[in-house]
Amino acid sequence: MRTRTTDVLIFLFFAGALASGQAWAQVYQPTESPDAAGRLENSISVAGKYQNYIYGVVKTIGKDQIILDKTRFGNGQVFKLEPKTRFIDNGKRSTKANLKVGDMVWVDAKIKKKSDEKIARKVITGVGPKTVSP
């Protein structure tokens, strides 16, 4: 006949074995598994890298500005372009001429506090799908 102490010890043994197995399963990721995002890098690093950038969809491209929709500031947001503004497409240098209306972009912008003017330092495309379908 088993005692209560034996039952408790058996229970603790199995509980510990189950807990360690679940913890191991949560952190184990084989090195040969493909990246979650596929094209560039895994989705966690993409999200962390662009968390301070402003996401938007190109509405209009002007000579010295672009207008974006679907930003955190709302639709129709104007971003000034300077000669120093860098354009990057899929990790490679690009130009403003390669931007098209409907492209999804991430903008590293400097926002002037007094005038609320947004100046684009970097415009990045090629992260995720290229364009938004209407």
Secondary structure as UniProt FT lines:
FT   HELIX           4..27
FT   TURN            31..32
FT   HELIX           43..49
FT   TURN            50..52
FT   STRAND          54..61
FT   STRAND          65..69
FT   TURN            72..73
FT   STRAND          77..89
FT   TURN            90..91
FT   STRAND          92..94
FT   HELIX           96..98
FT   TURN            101..102
FT   STRAND          103..111
FT   TURN            113..115
FT   STRAND          118..125
//
